[in-house]
Amino acid sequence: MKVSFLIHTIYGIGGTIRTTLNLAEELAGRHEVEIVSVFRHRDEPLFAIDPRITVVPLVDTRPSSPVNEKKHERHLQPAEHFPRNEARYTEYSRLTDERVRAHYAGSDADVVIGTRPGLVAYVAQFAPERAVLIGQEHMTHNHHKPALRAEMAGYLGTLDAFVTVSEGDAASWREQMPLPGTRVLAIPNSVPEPVVTPSDTSGTTIVAAGRLASEKQYQVLIEAFGKVVAVRPEWTLRICGWGNQKDRLRKRIDQLGLYNSVHLMGPRSPIEPEWVKGAIAVSTSRHESFGMTLVEAMRCGLPVVSTDCDYGPREIITDGEDGLLVPVGDVDAIAHALLKLIDDPRLRRRMGAAALVNGRRFDPGPVAKQYEELFAELGASASYRTGSVTPVRPAPRTRTDTAPHLADCVAADDGTLTVTLLTPREGATLVVADRVFAFDERGVATVPAGTPFAEGVWPCEAELPGSGERVTLVTRAVDQRGAMRAAGRQGAGEPVRQLVPYTRNGALTLRSWVRPVHAELGEVRVEDRRITVSARLYGAADPDGEPILLLRRRGAHPHELAFPGARHGRDGFRFTFPAAAPAARQRDPHDVWDLWLRPAPGAEPARLARVLDDVVEKGSLFPYPAIEIPKKGSLVRAVVRKLAGKPRERVTVKVFHSAANDLVLNVVDQAAGRPDA
């Protein structure tokens, strides 16, 4: 049987793309599967695609492409066959009409599946006559405006089946928009078993994931977490995803003073290595058609706190067994549920274990079987009526996860790294910075804890036996959990070593830090035009005496400022200094100062940095608020500007993390450019 999925784009990131790929990959083991992507806006998809799946892009909109069709004459003309009330109507055109029609005019597909309203309309109009026509609803009936529902009625009525992702939404469609002749049913989205070990729920990180969009109500989550961190300050919240609400959320985080505790992590793919870093998963959506992130988190062994919004969560989570359901928009209820799990590790572990078991019902196998049974019932393949399946291809092509250069990597709690080739090669070796580690018969190479790499960035390669050829290792999954526990394994009086595996441009890479003396940054507070930093000293004996914070200006006009501090707790330090101090000594439109900790007079200073965790590049993920202050200058200049009606010149003072995760301070004229450049 040949199954054809019609999707807006397979080259992006999002729930519809993920679930389409999950289902397509499962079906590809027994059928011929193609994904028709109306648009191709980047060279390579962000998600890995099984090579058994044929991808057919129709309209090339890549900016760098020599055949970029954004200005194509037909693409500048409005679509005639795409619903006008569809949210993406302006992106479609007569060119997309023609390309979709032309593709299916020559298609031998047995089943054609449209994955959004406008594409369901295309399927209804252009799919082969002999094919079974299926529309998928990845949103909900109530999500669509009445005008779109009215426009879609005729198209939906020509389908053989219309599939929602929750039974509650299917009931809404049957009740509010009956479709005579079209079967309306619910089949959930599928989520494969993670390739990383499930979470043990023992950490202090809460994870959320999804588009940074208004319906996800992350502002509610941030306010609820503010109540959590007020009583459990060691806990942090990570939000993975991208979207148009990022700046708004960033502003709210700063307003609430949560910039040390709430981190916008950006998009993460694959997402499973991020889920397993967490102890709790959370979702605060106003609406959900399903809740892919809930299932992903459960399959990674996390208990889930979720708002009891439309349809999805209540069909996924069993309240009190594998998660907690709370009212939509209720900040106090969300905070209370999170604290309930935070304060009861045994409950957390029990719910996490139940989530792991209950999440298996969403495995692609059972979900694909429901689709296959539907195809058979609709007459797409008589073979399914007898239960026999004949592969379309006698020998499926090699999967991406068996390529000789594909590998997984795990960072253990003690600092050991294991790199596993998904296709073992006898005699192959792992080469990193001219150090060689043998792969065993299982394809596993071990990089022992404390291996003395120099500080820097080190790509990982596999040297193949016989030829001596070296190939770059491409990552499938990198489990960084052990790197999060690096502070606990640093030896007293020994140099600090941290080795973090990560993916860089798709390739397995190691980031090494080696420092004889190191001041690990803790909290940074920006309040009342003052900056407070806390740190802990590693790698040297802690001498007695008053600690000093040093600000050292780079460039042609070096200068040093010193600020006394105080010891904080057993082995910590805290310093507060006015932003006006480095601003008053500004020499250039853009001054840059490095921050150092001298634990006592005469002691060796240590660079302030944050390296003992899993985040390799913190610059955009751990931002701190900027401080605006009047520019220091002559009184005469200030009077002249005032008489001329010009505002007083101002500078921006901002601390941020450099590419090496060192703490840096900028003093920048506001007219000179970005304060964090």
DAZINOR-V654395 format. One record per residue. OMEGA is omega in degrees with one decimal (999 if undefined). NEAR is the number of other C-alpha atoms within 12 Angstrom. D_FIRST is the distance of its C-alpha to the first C-alpha in Angstrom with 2 decimals. Layout:
OMEGA/NEAR/D_FIRST, OMEGA/NEAR/D_FIRST
This chain:
176.6/32/0.00, -179.2/33/3.79, -178.4/41/6.47, 174.5/42/9.97, 175.1/49/13.16, -174.0/49/16.40, -179.8/41/19.44, 172.6/38/23.11, 175.8/38/23.41, -172.8/40/21.80, -179.0/32/25.09, -179.7/26/27.25, -178.0/31/27.81, -174.8/34/27.33, -179.3/34/25.70, 179.1/38/22.81, -179.0/33/21.97, -175.4/36/22.34, 174.9/38/20.21, 179.6/45/17.37, 178.9/45/17.54, -179.3/34/17.89, -178.4/42/14.75, -179.3/44/12.72, 178.8/36/14.29, 179.5/32/13.60, -175.7/39/9.82, 176.6/37/10.05, -176.1/31/11.34, -174.8/30/8.26, 170.8/35/5.31, -174.1/33/6.14, 172.9/39/8.41, 172.1/39/11.22, 179.1/43/14.34, -178.6/42/16.38, -176.9/35/19.96, -178.2/37/22.36, 169.6/35/25.24, -174.8/32/26.09, 173.0/28/29.53, -174.4/22/29.97, -176.2/18/29.29, 175.6/19/27.30, 177.4/25/25.43, 174.8/25/27.59, 174.3/28/24.88, -178.9/30/23.47, 177.6/31/19.86, -177.8/29/17.83, 175.2/24/17.50, 179.3/30/13.93, 176.5/36/13.30, 177.5/26/14.02, -178.0/30/16.75, 174.9/28/17.74, -175.6/31/21.24, -177.4/33/22.59, -176.1/35/26.28, 177.6/29/28.43, 178.1/28/31.19, -178.9/21/32.30, -176.4/15/36.11, -175.2/14/36.57, 177.0/15/34.04, 178.8/10/35.74, 178.0/16/33.27, -172.9/21/33.72, 178.9/24/32.82, -178.6/26/34.63, 177.6/17/37.35, -176.3/17/35.22, -177.8/14/36.90, 178.9/20/33.89, 177.2/26/33.19, 178.8/17/36.74, -175.6/20/36.09, 178.9/22/34.78, 177.3/27/31.31, -174.1/23/31.24, 178.8/32/27.83, -176.0/37/27.84, -176.0/34/29.72, -178.7/25/33.32, 175.7/23/33.86, -175.2/28/30.99, -177.0/20/32.53, -175.2/20/31.02, -176.0/26/31.86, 178.7/20/34.41, -177.7/27/31.91, -169.5/36/29.82, 173.9/32/31.02, 177.4/25/30.57, 178.3/30/29.09, 174.9/42/26.24, -174.4/33/25.84, -177.3/27/25.64, 178.9/30/23.35, 178.8/42/20.66, -177.7/29/21.08, -179.6/19/20.99, -175.7/30/17.83, 174.9/33/15.80, 179.4/19/17.82, -174.8/14/16.17, 173.8/24/12.64, -178.7/22/9.60, 175.4/33/7.67, 179.5/32/6.07, 176.0/42/7.92, -174.6/45/11.13, 174.7/46/13.50, -169.3/43/17.19, 172.3/40/19.29, -171.9/39/22.82, -178.4/45/24.66, 180.0/45/25.03, 171.0/43/21.43, 176.5/43/20.47, 176.3/42/22.87, 179.4/45/21.20, -178.6/47/17.78, -175.8/39/19.73, -167.0/33/21.41, -176.2/35/19.15, 179.2/37/15.43, -176.2/27/14.09, -176.3/22/15.50, -173.6/20/12.54, 168.7/32/10.53, -175.4/39/11.14, -177.7/44/13.84, 172.8/44/14.87, 175.7/43/18.08, 175.2/45/19.22, 179.9/39/22.96, 171.8/41/24.16, 176.7/32/27.76, 176.6/33/29.36, -176.1/37/30.52, 179.2/25/34.08, -174.9/25/33.34, 178.0/23/32.67, 179.9/18/35.71, -178.5/16/36.35, 178.6/16/36.15, 179.0/27/32.55, 179.1/29/31.57, -179.0/22/33.29, -176.0/23/31.60, -172.1/35/28.11, -178.6/27/28.69, 179.6/23/27.59, -177.4/35/24.37, -178.9/40/23.45, 179.3/29/24.24, -179.1/28/21.52, 171.8/37/18.71, 179.4/37/16.77, 175.9/39/17.48, -170.1/47/19.75, 172.2/43/19.57, -178.0/34/22.76, 174.3/41/23.47, 179.9/34/26.44, 178.0/28/27.41, 179.4/31/30.65, 176.6/36/29.05, 178.1/35/26.74, 177.9/25/30.00, 179.2/24/31.64, -179.4/33/29.03, -175.9/23/29.29, -171.1/14/33.08, -177.8/16/33.86, -178.6/24/31.21, -178.1/22/29.79, -179.0/27/26.67, 178.4/20/26.82, 179.3/17/23.51, 178.3/27/21.61, 178.4/30/20.86, -177.9/34/22.47, 179.0/29/21.83, 169.7/34/22.32, -176.2/38/20.05, 170.3/43/22.00, -179.7/46/21.30, 177.4/42/20.69, -178.3/40/23.07, 175.6/34/22.68, -178.9/26/25.66, 177.4/31/28.20, 176.4/28/29.07, 178.0/30/32.74, -178.7/29/35.09, 176.7/33/35.57, 172.8/40/38.71, 177.2/29/41.83, -173.7/39/43.01, -174.8/30/46.39, 179.3/29/46.67, -178.5/34/48.18, 172.8/38/45.31, -175.4/44/43.39, 170.8/52/40.08, -179.5/52/38.36, 178.4/47/35.38, -179.9/43/33.82, 175.6/31/34.61, -175.7/32/38.36, -172.8/23/38.17, -176.5/22/40.57, 177.9/28/38.31, 175.3/37/38.15, 178.3/36/41.96, 176.9/45/42.77, 175.4/35/46.35, 178.5/31/46.63, -178.5/46/45.33, 178.7/45/47.82, 177.6/32/50.68, -179.2/34/49.74, 173.9/45/49.59, 177.0/35/53.01, 178.6/27/54.33, -173.3/35/52.64, 176.7/30/54.03, 178.8/19/57.46, 177.9/17/57.75, -171.0/22/55.34, -179.5/21/55.94, -178.2/20/54.21, 178.8/31/50.74, 178.0/33/48.55, 175.1/43/45.60, 178.7/40/42.83, -178.2/44/40.56, 178.2/36/37.50, 175.6/32/35.96, -179.5/27/36.95, -172.1/26/37.69, 179.0/16/40.43, -173.8/23/42.51, -177.3/30/43.41, 179.0/17/46.90, 179.5/20/47.71, 178.2/31/46.75, 179.2/33/48.68, -179.3/22/51.71, 176.5/25/51.53, 179.8/33/51.30, 179.9/29/54.42, -178.9/20/56.23, 179.9/26/55.78, -175.3/27/56.79, -173.3/37/53.57, 172.7/34/52.80, -170.3/33/53.51, -178.1/38/51.15, -175.3/41/48.20, 173.9/37/46.04, -167.3/41/43.38, -176.1/33/41.19, -179.5/29/38.90, 179.8/26/35.13, 177.2/29/33.96, 0.1/31/30.69, -175.4/32/29.73, -174.3/41/31.54, 177.7/40/31.68, 175.9/39/34.73, 178.0/45/36.54, -172.9/47/35.81, 172.6/43/37.18, -175.1/42/40.41, 171.7/42/41.10, -178.2/46/42.78, 171.1/52/41.61, -177.7/54/38.86, 175.2/51/39.69, -177.3/56/38.15, -174.7/50/40.36, 171.8/41/38.00, 178.3/30/39.21, 170.9/32/35.71, 172.5/39/32.39, 179.9/44/29.14, -176.8/41/28.00, -179.5/47/29.76, -176.4/42/27.57, 177.8/47/30.78, -179.5/51/32.02, 178.1/49/29.11, -179.1/49/29.35, 179.3/54/33.06, 179.6/51/32.70, 175.4/42/30.28, 173.9/44/33.05, -178.9/43/35.64, 166.6/52/37.46, -172.5/58/39.04, 167.0/59/38.30, -176.9/52/40.77, 170.2/51/39.05, -178.2/43/40.23, -176.9/35/39.18, -173.8/32/37.59, 162.6/33/35.21, -163.7/34/32.36, -171.2/39/30.84, -177.0/42/33.54, 175.7/32/34.79, -179.6/34/31.34, -174.7/46/31.05, 169.8/42/34.67, -172.2/26/36.83, 179.6/23/40.22, -179.8/24/42.72, 179.8/26/40.29, 179.6/38/38.00, -179.6/45/39.43, 176.8/40/41.78, -177.9/36/41.16, -179.7/31/43.85, 179.3/27/44.66, 174.0/28/43.27, -176.1/29/45.81, -176.2/26/48.29, -177.6/27/49.68, -179.2/22/51.92, 178.3/28/49.25, 179.2/38/46.90, -179.3/36/49.79, -179.6/26/50.85, 178.0/38/47.41, -179.8/47/47.16, 176.9/31/50.70, 178.7/25/49.99, 179.0/38/47.36, -173.3/36/49.47, -179.3/22/52.54, -178.1/18/50.92, 179.7/22/49.14, 176.2/18/48.61, 179.6/29/46.83, 180.0/38/44.74, -179.0/30/43.71, 179.2/26/43.00, 177.5/39/40.82, 178.4/40/39.02, 178.1/30/38.24, 178.4/28/36.99, -179.5/40/34.80, -179.9/37/33.22, -174.9/27/32.38, -179.7/29/31.35, -176.7/40/29.09, -179.6/27/26.76, 178.4/29/25.19, 177.6/36/23.47, -178.7/30/21.77, -178.7/34/18.17, 178.8/27/17.14, -179.8/24/18.41, 178.2/30/17.38, 178.6/33/13.67, 177.5/25/13.96, 177.6/27/15.41, -179.6/35/12.59, 177.2/38/10.04, 176.7/24/12.75, 178.0/30/13.14, -177.2/34/9.63, -180.0/25/10.38, -179.4/20/13.89, 173.6/27/13.12, -177.9/22/11.30, -177.8/27/7.70, 178.6/28/6.86, -176.6/20/10.09, -178.2/20/9.47, 178.2/24/10.23, 178.5/17/13.42, 178.1/12/14.71, 179.6/13/13.68, -178.2/14/12.20, 177.4/21/9.30, -179.9/19/8.72, 179.1/19/8.32, -178.2/19/6.68, -179.4/18/10.31, -179.5/11/13.29, 179.3/15/15.26, 179.4/22/14.20, -177.9/19/16.83, 178.5/17/19.87, 178.4/21/19.81, -176.9/24/22.61, 170.5/26/24.26, 176.9/23/24.93, -173.7/23/26.59, -177.0/29/30.17, -178.5/35/31.83, -174.1/33/30.16, 168.0/43/32.48, 177.1/40/33.44, 180.0/42/37.07, 173.1/38/39.12, -178.8/38/42.69, -178.1/29/44.61, -178.1/27/47.50, 179.7/28/50.06, 176.7/35/48.82, 174.2/30/46.98, 170.8/35/43.74, 178.3/36/40.95, -174.9/46/38.37, 172.8/43/35.34, -179.6/42/33.18, 170.5/29/29.60, -177.6/27/29.62, 176.3/30/33.13, -178.6/29/35.06, 177.7/21/38.12, 179.2/22/41.24, 178.3/33/39.81, 174.2/38/42.15, -179.1/43/42.06, 178.3/31/44.47, 177.6/35/45.89, 178.9/23/49.08, 170.7/18/50.04, -172.7/22/49.79, 179.4/22/47.62, -174.7/28/45.85, 168.6/31/44.15, 177.2/31/40.61, -175.6/21/40.73, 177.4/17/38.37, -177.2/19/36.07, -176.4/31/35.97, 173.6/29/38.38, -177.7/35/41.40, 172.5/30/44.15, -173.5/34/46.38, 175.1/22/49.40, 178.6/25/50.89, 176.8/26/53.79, -169.9/25/52.66, 169.7/22/55.05, 171.9/27/52.92, 178.4/23/54.92, 179.7/22/54.17, -178.4/24/51.40, -173.0/27/47.71, 175.5/28/46.21, 179.1/31/42.79, 179.1/41/41.14, 171.7/37/40.11, 174.6/43/38.98, -174.5/30/40.98, -177.5/26/39.00, 176.2/18/40.85, -174.5/12/42.38, -174.9/11/41.95, 179.6/15/43.36, 176.3/16/40.75, 179.2/23/40.37, 176.8/26/37.16, 178.9/30/36.97, 176.8/40/35.27, -175.4/34/32.50, 164.9/40/32.33, 178.4/36/29.52, 176.9/38/31.95, -179.1/45/35.74, -173.8/41/37.52, -171.9/43/40.94, -179.1/43/42.41, 179.7/35/45.15, -179.8/38/46.42, -176.5/33/47.16, -174.6/28/49.74, -176.9/33/51.57, -177.0/31/54.81, -178.4/19/55.36, 177.1/26/55.33, -178.0/31/57.83, 179.4/21/60.96, 177.4/19/64.41, -179.6/17/66.20, 177.4/19/63.30, 179.2/24/61.46, 175.3/36/58.39, 175.7/37/55.10, -179.4/48/51.71, -175.6/46/48.46, 173.6/48/45.31, 177.5/44/41.88, 179.2/43/39.70, 178.2/34/37.09, -176.4/22/38.57, 177.7/14/36.37, -174.4/26/33.55, 176.8/27/35.84, -175.1/39/37.57, 175.5/34/41.20, 173.7/41/44.27, -176.6/36/46.98, 169.2/35/50.32, 177.4/36/53.49, -177.1/29/56.74, 179.4/31/59.96, 177.3/26/63.31, -174.4/33/64.09, 174.9/40/61.58, -179.4/42/61.91, -176.7/39/58.63, 172.1/38/58.39, 179.7/29/58.10, 169.2/31/58.39, 179.0/35/59.37, 179.1/34/61.11, -175.8/32/61.98, 174.7/23/64.52, 178.7/17/67.65, 176.5/24/67.47, -178.9/26/67.61, 177.7/31/65.09, 177.5/28/64.97, 174.3/44/63.15, -176.4/36/62.99, 174.6/40/62.27, -175.5/39/62.60, 177.7/47/64.14, 169.4/41/62.57, 180.0/27/63.76, 173.8/27/67.52, -177.0/20/70.30, -178.6/31/70.97, 176.6/19/74.59, 177.9/15/76.82, -177.3/17/77.72, 178.8/24/76.57, -177.4/37/73.07, 172.3/34/72.71, -179.9/37/69.81, 169.8/35/70.05, -177.2/38/68.59, -178.0/29/68.79, 176.0/29/68.30, 168.1/22/66.56, -172.7/15/67.59, -177.9/11/70.88, -177.5/16/72.67, 178.1/19/72.07, 179.5/21/73.43, 173.2/21/73.21, -179.1/26/73.46, 179.5/27/74.09, 178.8/31/73.54, 179.5/25/74.72, -178.6/27/72.36, 173.8/28/72.41, -173.9/28/70.99, -177.5/19/68.39, -173.9/11/67.76, -175.8/12/67.99, 179.5/23/66.82, -178.8/25/65.65, 176.9/36/67.19, -178.3/36/67.22, 174.0/38/68.55, 178.3/29/69.06, -179.5/30/70.17, 176.8/26/70.63, -179.6/37/68.28, -176.6/27/71.43, 176.6/26/72.69, 179.1/42/70.33, -178.6/38/70.27, -178.9/24/74.07, -179.8/29/73.94, 178.5/32/71.38, -177.6/25/72.15, 177.4/24/69.12, -179.6/26/66.73, 175.8/32/64.14, 178.4/36/65.64, -179.4/37/63.58, 173.1/40/64.94, -176.7/36/63.73, -177.7/42/64.43, 175.5/40/66.04, 170.1/46/67.39, -172.5/39/70.79, 178.2/41/71.21, 178.5/27/75.01, 178.7/21/77.64, -179.4/15/77.56, 178.1/21/74.19, 179.2/25/71.33, 179.6/32/69.08, -179.7/36/65.35, 174.5/36/62.66, -178.2/46/61.10, 175.0/41/57.32, -175.8/41/54.34, -173.0/42/52.46, 175.2/41/52.18, -172.1/35/48.76, -174.1/35/45.12, -173.1/36/45.24, -177.9/37/45.76, -172.2/28/46.55, -170.7/28/48.26, -176.7/26/49.60, -175.4/23/47.22, -178.6/29/46.31, 179.8/35/49.88, 177.3/38/51.88, -177.9/40/55.31, 177.0/33/57.12, 177.4/32/59.39, 176.4/33/63.09, 179.0/27/64.84, 176.8/27/68.58, 179.3/25/71.30, 177.1/33/71.79, -179.7/27/74.93, -177.5/20/77.27, 177.3/14/80.79, -179.7/12/82.47, -179.6/11/83.54, -179.9/17/79.96, 179.9/20/78.88, 179.6/16/81.80, 179.6/16/81.08, -179.7/16/77.44, 179.0/14/78.58, 179.5/12/81.16, 180.0/11/78.56, -180.0/10/76.29, 178.8/13/73.62, 179.7/16/71.91, 178.8/25/72.85, -177.2/25/70.75, 174.5/27/68.36, 175.1/35/66.39, 175.7/38/63.30, -175.1/42/63.49, 171.4/42/60.21, -178.5/41/59.18, 179.7/41/55.75, 176.3/33/53.99, 178.5/29/54.02, 178.5/22/51.22, -178.6/25/52.78, 170.8/35/52.89, 177.5/31/56.67, -175.9/41/58.34, 176.0/38/59.75, 176.2/40/61.83, 166.3/43/61.99, -170.2/45/64.76, 171.7/38/63.59, -176.8/31/65.32, 178.7/27/63.23, -173.7/16/63.56, 179.6/18/62.53, -174.2/15/58.85, 176.6/18/56.52, -178.0/30/58.27, -177.0/29/55.65, 999/26/55.29
